[in-house]
Amino acid sequence: MTPIPVLESARLVLRQWHDDDLTEFAALCADPQVMRYFPAPMTRLETAALIGRIRGHFNEFGYGLWALERKDTGAFIGMTGLLNVDFDAPFGPAVEIGWRLARRHWGLGFASEAAWTCLRCAFAQLQLEEVVSFTTEGNLPSQKVMQAIGMQQDVEGSFEHPRLPAGHPLRPHVLYRIDRSHWQQTLRA
Ligand SMILES: CC(C)(COP(=O)(O)OP(=O)(O)OC[C@H]1O[C@@H](n2cnc3c(N)ncnc32)[C@H](O)[C@@H]1OP(=O)(O)O)[C@@H](O)C(=O)NCCC(=O)NCCS
């Protein structure tokens, strides 16, 4: 499938990955603060493999995690996008929205702005019926992004992430959802 090459918001370009994004992205994925709610920071090799998987997802499904570039400086600042849930989730099959930004670009509304753009793509362009998002219980900054883009918590949907071992402190996850009609309502509000 041909990847959706680019999306645009007021301050950001959501684009395909360039080979030279690796250095910045590897630094971001090696930052223990950025990776605080993940099992561990990532090595450069692991980050390179992740970019490979992201490109593969775009080639297979047309959508994926876009690289984010600031229009004002041209800086690469992280990623936001849509991906198929790839584990046996009680709410699956589903398309997830996710984000990861470099620390110096937090607190500026970039994650929410990119996420709004991806939701528009999901519902207006890809004609999806629903998008989900999930994160470990303690990741409140991520849950704030979910709330900011109109997602609602499915309290009954909280789950233990099967990729983490039983008893791991990050294992309990919260689930948020938004469907097309709710997204349309948020546009009218
Ligand atoms: C989750 C993450 C992307 C959130 O980033 P963020 O910058 O806090 O999120 P937003 O883009 O929504 O920005 C919101 C903040 O910007 C502020 N802001 C400033 N200018 C703004 C603007 N023009 N528009 C909106 N918000 C703005 C808001 O007040 C808010 O600040 P607050 O959190 O102090 O209330 C970031 O913490 C991150 O990358 N974490 C590590 C990776 C991660 O955990 N990913 C999720 C895994 S499930």
The ligand as a MOL file (V3000), in Angstrom:
LIG
                    3D

  0  0  0     0  0            999 V3000
M  V30 BEGIN CTAB
M  V30 COUNTS 48 50 0 0 0
M  V30 BEGIN ATOM
M  V30 1 C 2.9870 12.1580 26.4680 0
M  V30 2 C 3.6930 13.3810 25.8880 0
M  V30 3 C 3.7650 13.2630 24.3760 0
M  V30 4 C 2.8850 14.6100 26.2780 0
M  V30 5 O 3.5510 15.7710 25.8220 0
M  V30 6 P 2.9960 17.2160 26.2270 0
M  V30 7 O 3.8760 18.2100 25.6020 0
M  V30 8 O 2.7990 17.2650 27.7130 0
M  V30 9 O 1.5440 17.1920 25.5990 0
M  V30 10 P 0.7680 18.3120 24.7830 0
M  V30 11 O 1.3370 18.4750 23.4520 0
M  V30 12 O -0.6670 17.9470 24.8580 0
M  V30 13 O 1.0450 19.6290 25.5740 0
M  V30 14 C 0.2180 19.9530 26.6710 0
M  V30 15 C 0.9110 20.9910 27.5000 0
M  V30 16 O 1.3350 22.0680 26.6750 0
M  V30 17 C 0.7870 23.3030 27.1750 0
M  V30 18 N 0.6390 24.1900 25.9980 0
M  V30 19 C 1.4350 25.2380 25.7240 0
M  V30 20 N 1.0870 25.7870 24.5540 0
M  V30 21 C 0.0460 25.0680 24.0830 0
M  V30 22 C -0.7490 25.1600 22.9180 0
M  V30 23 N -0.5320 26.0910 21.9840 0
M  V30 24 N -1.7340 24.2500 22.7260 0
M  V30 25 C -1.9770 23.2880 23.6610 0
M  V30 26 N -1.2440 23.1660 24.8070 0
M  V30 27 C -0.2450 24.0490 25.0020 0
M  V30 28 C -0.4550 22.8850 27.8950 0
M  V30 29 O -0.8370 23.8310 28.8500 0
M  V30 30 C 0.0080 21.5880 28.5510 0
M  V30 31 O 0.8350 21.8560 29.6590 0
M  V30 32 P 0.6130 21.1400 31.0790 0
M  V30 33 O 0.8600 19.6530 30.8190 0
M  V30 34 O 1.6420 21.7530 31.9430 0
M  V30 35 O -0.8030 21.3810 31.4500 0
M  V30 36 C 5.1200 13.5010 26.4610 0
M  V30 37 O 5.0320 13.5840 27.8580 0
M  V30 38 C 6.0120 12.3460 26.0760 0
M  V30 39 O 6.5740 12.2900 24.9850 0
M  V30 40 N 6.1670 11.3700 26.9970 0
M  V30 41 C 7.0590 10.2540 26.8110 0
M  V30 42 C 6.5160 9.2200 25.8530 0
M  V30 43 C 5.2160 8.6300 26.3110 0
M  V30 44 O 5.0160 8.3800 27.4890 0
M  V30 45 N 4.3540 8.3560 25.3300 0
M  V30 46 C 3.0830 7.7520 25.5690 0
M  V30 47 C 3.1940 6.3160 25.7230 0
M  V30 48 S 1.6010 5.5620 25.8510 0
M  V30 END ATOM
M  V30 BEGIN BOND
M  V30 1 1 1 2
M  V30 2 1 2 3
M  V30 3 1 2 4
M  V30 4 1 2 36
M  V30 5 1 4 5
M  V30 6 1 5 6
M  V30 7 2 6 7
M  V30 8 1 6 8
M  V30 9 1 6 9
M  V30 10 1 9 10
M  V30 11 2 10 11
M  V30 12 1 10 12
M  V30 13 1 10 13
M  V30 14 1 13 14
M  V30 15 1 14 15
M  V30 16 1 15 16
M  V30 17 1 15 30
M  V30 18 1 16 17
M  V30 19 1 17 18
M  V30 20 1 17 28
M  V30 21 1 18 19
M  V30 22 1 18 27
M  V30 23 2 19 20
M  V30 24 1 20 21
M  V30 25 1 21 22
M  V30 26 2 21 27
M  V30 27 1 22 23
M  V30 28 2 22 24
M  V30 29 1 24 25
M  V30 30 2 25 26
M  V30 31 1 26 27
M  V30 32 1 28 29
M  V30 33 1 28 30
M  V30 34 1 30 31
M  V30 35 1 31 32
M  V30 36 2 32 33
M  V30 37 1 32 34
M  V30 38 1 32 35
M  V30 39 1 36 37
M  V30 40 1 36 38
M  V30 41 2 38 39
M  V30 42 1 38 40
M  V30 43 1 40 41
M  V30 44 1 41 42
M  V30 45 1 42 43
M  V30 46 2 43 44
M  V30 47 1 43 45
M  V30 48 1 45 46
M  V30 49 1 46 47
M  V30 50 1 47 48
M  V30 END BOND
M  V30 END CTAB
M  END
